[in-house]
């Protein structure tokens, strides 16, 4: 019974990891684009040109932050479930 519960939690954590990876990919891409652009052009016109990308980053960051928070909570829960101190007597 405990093994099945831990296995289910592990599967949920793995799914959460995949979700975070899926959500973070476009954010990483936009951040890389902004970084490359800022390395090339720091003029007022250059900064204005990345306005859309920065807006996308701001929009994508909140859901990613929430997903990472859920993943951290799931990992903590899994760690507690796997702990030998948590074995029923």
C-alpha positions in Angstrom: 0.0 0.0 0.0 2.7 2.5 1.0 4.7 1.5 -2.1 1.8 2.3 -4.4 1.2 5.7 -2.7 4.9 6.6 -3.0 4.9 5.5 -6.7 1.8 7.6 -7.3 3.5 10.6 -5.7 6.6 10.0 -7.8 4.6 9.9 -11.0 2.9 13.1 -10.0 6.3 14.8 -9.4 7.6 13.5 -12.8 4.5 14.9 -14.5 5.0 18.3 -12.7 8.7 18.3 -13.9 7.5 17.8 -17.4 4.9 20.6 -17.1 7.5 23.0 -15.7 9.9 22.1 -18.5 7.2 22.8 -21.1 6.2 26.1 -19.5 9.7 27.3 -19.0 11.0 26.7 -22.5 9.4 29.7 -24.2 10.4 31.9 -21.2 14.0 30.8 -21.6 13.9 31.4 -25.3 12.6 35.0 -24.8 15.2 35.7 -22.1 18.0 34.5 -24.4 16.7 36.7 -27.2 16.6 39.7 -24.8 20.1 38.9 -23.6 21.5 38.7 -27.1 19.8 41.9 -28.2 21.0 43.8 -25.1 24.5 42.7 -25.8 24.2 44.2 -29.3 22.2 47.4 -28.9 21.7 49.4 -25.7 20.4 52.5 -27.5 16.9 53.9 -26.7 15.7 52.5 -30.1 17.2 49.1 -29.3 15.5 49.0 -25.9 12.2 50.0 -27.5 12.6 47.1 -30.0 12.6 44.5 -27.2 9.4 45.9 -25.6 7.3 43.0 -26.9 9.7 40.3 -25.7 9.9 41.8 -22.2 6.1 42.0 -22.0 6.0 38.3 -23.0 8.6 37.4 -20.3 6.5 39.3 -17.7 3.4 37.4 -18.8 5.1 34.0 -18.8 7.0 34.4 -15.6 4.1 34.2 -13.2 2.7 30.9 -14.4 6.2 29.4 -14.4 6.8 30.7 -10.9 3.6 29.0 -9.7 4.4 25.7 -11.5 7.9 25.7 -9.9 6.3 26.3 -6.5 3.9 23.4 -7.0 6.9 21.2 -8.0 8.9 22.2 -4.9 5.9 21.3 -2.7 5.4 18.0 -4.5 9.1 17.2 -4.1 9.0 17.9 -0.4 5.9 15.8 0.0 7.6 12.9 -1.9 10.7 13.2 0.2 8.6 12.9 3.4 6.7 10.0 2.0 9.9 8.2 1.1 11.5 8.9 4.4 12.2 5.7 6.5 10.9 7.7 9.5 7.5 7.7 7.8 7.1 3.9 7.7 3.8 2.8 9.4 4.4 0.7 12.5 
